Amino acid sequence: MSVDTNVSGKNLAPYRTLRHERFRILVAPQLVGMAEAMRIVASGRLSKKLKVEFSPVGGADECCR
């Protein structure tokens, strides 16, 4: 996972945009087809922490081959 807070002037067209309360989350096109479901949880008051739970397409057996 990569975090980039400076996106001004960058081409964001290939990314899928998700919203989570005050955050905008960009998902790379390579990851869109790999996930059956993703859950994003934000916690913390002063410094935000993001946790991503990822369910691969086809279940756990498919992701490890």
Backbone torsions as a table, in degrees:
resi	resn	phi	psi	omega
1	MET	NA	144.0	179.6
2	SER	-127.4	144.0	177.6
3	VAL	-120.7	127.0	178.5
4	ASP	-133.6	114.7	-178.4
5	THR	-92.8	-10.6	179.4
6	ASN	-107.0	96.0	-177.7
7	VAL	-110.5	4.5	-178.9
8	SER	-65.1	132.2	178.8
9	GLY	81.4	3.4	-179.5
10	LYS	-99.4	148.6	178.0
11	ASN	-79.6	107.8	-178.3
12	LEU	-102.1	5.6	-177.4
13	ALA	-56.9	-39.6	-177.9
14	PRO	-71.7	-15.3	-173.6
15	TYR	-86.9	145.5	171.8
16	ARG	-85.8	130.1	-177.1
17	THR	-100.6	128.1	175.1
18	LEU	-119.4	152.2	177.9
19	ARG	-118.2	140.4	177.0
20	HIS	-138.9	100.2	-176.8
21	GLU	48.7	-103.9	-176.6
22	ARG	-96.3	1.9	-175.0
23	PHE	-106.3	149.3	170.0
24	ARG	-113.9	124.1	-175.4
25	ILE	-114.3	127.4	-180.0
26	LEU	-104.5	124.7	-179.5
27	VAL	-106.4	126.6	-179.2
28	ALA	-62.9	145.3	-178.6
29	PRO	-58.9	-29.4	179.9
30	GLN	-67.5	-28.7	-178.3
31	LEU	-85.7	-22.3	-175.0
32	VAL	-58.8	-45.8	-178.8
33	GLY	-79.6	-10.9	-177.4
34	MET	-88.2	-19.7	-173.0
35	ALA	-104.5	131.4	170.0
36	GLU	-80.0	-37.9	178.5
37	ALA	-155.2	146.8	173.3
38	MET	-133.7	137.9	177.1
39	ARG	-122.6	128.9	-178.2
40	ILE	-115.9	125.8	-178.0
41	VAL	-120.7	125.8	177.2
42	ALA	-106.6	136.9	177.6
43	SER	-141.6	167.6	-179.9
44	GLY	96.2	148.8	-179.3
45	ARG	-99.2	-55.6	-178.0
46	LEU	-82.4	-51.6	176.1
47	SER	-110.7	121.8	-176.9
48	LYS	-78.9	139.5	174.2
49	LYS	-118.4	131.2	177.8
50	LEU	-108.2	136.5	175.6
51	LYS	-124.6	130.9	-179.4
52	VAL	-115.0	125.7	174.4
53	GLU	-105.4	125.4	-169.8
54	PHE	-118.9	125.1	174.4
55	SER	-110.5	110.6	-177.0
56	PRO	-70.3	153.6	175.6
57	VAL	-63.9	132.2	178.6
58	GLY	86.2	2.8	177.5
59	GLY	86.5	-177.2	-174.0
60	ALA	-66.1	-33.1	-177.1
61	ASP	-64.9	-35.7	-178.1
62	GLU	-70.2	-32.0	-174.4
63	CYS	-75.1	-18.6	-173.3
64	CYS	-101.8	5.9	-179.1
65	ARG	-87.8	NA	NA
